[in-house]
């Protein structure tokens, strides 16, 4: 098993070391890549407004004029998640955004496993990637005694 030693220098000159295996690094990259690509597709789709997106948004009870606002908010959360320095904040904001999607699907009584929980699956991928790559985050959740 190959362990990579990733070192990052902060502005104050402190070096932060994060030991991570190649498999863990690539798994985290794949998971966050899926989240980023899906959210980019979602946000751009809401801004461009193709007919299927408009129809599904109207079916969820939103007006067409809300699409651009929701799309921009989703893209901002995604950009924050894509940048390493703001990844944690982006994950928190994406979780809130995706929680709103769950609530919208719940309100119109969409199917549980395919519609209502899909945003939860995306959030699990986003947080899972953070858990795999960031030792501080893992220690925050499961501190070793």
Residue pairs with C-beta under 8 A, 6 or more apart in sequence:
1 21
1 23
2 21
2 22
3 19
3 20
3 21
4 19
4 20
4 21
4 22
4 25
5 17
5 18
5 19
6 17
6 18
6 19
6 20
7 15
7 16
7 17
7 18
8 15
8 16
8 18
9 15
9 16
10 16
18 133
18 134
18 135
19 135
20 132
20 133
20 135
24 132
24 133
25 132
25 133
27 129
27 132
28 128
28 129
28 130
28 132
28 133
29 129
31 125
31 126
31 128
31 129
31 132
32 81
32 82
32 87
32 125
32 126
32 129
32 130
34 125
35 78
35 81
35 94
35 122
35 125
35 126
35 129
36 78
36 81
36 82
38 122
39 74
39 75
39 77
39 78
39 81
39 94
39 122
40 75
40 78
42 71
42 74
43 71
43 72
43 74
43 75
43 78
44 71
44 75
45 53
45 71
46 53
46 57
46 67
46 68
46 70
46 71
46 74
47 67
47 68
47 71
47 72
47 75
49 64
49 67
49 68
53 67
54 64
54 67
57 64
57 66
57 67
58 64
59 108
60 104
60 105
60 107
60 108
61 104
61 107
61 108
62 70
62 104
73 97
74 97
76 93
77 90
77 93
77 94
77 97
78 90
78 94
79 90
80 86
80 87
80 89
80 90
80 93
81 87
81 90
81 91
81 93
81 94
81 126
82 90
83 90
87 130
88 130
88 134
88 137
91 126
91 127
91 130
94 122
94 123
94 126
95 123
95 126
95 127
98 119
98 120
98 122
98 123
99 119
99 123
101 118
101 119
102 116
102 117
102 119
102 120
105 115
105 116
105 119
106 116
110 116
130 137
131 137
131 138
131 141
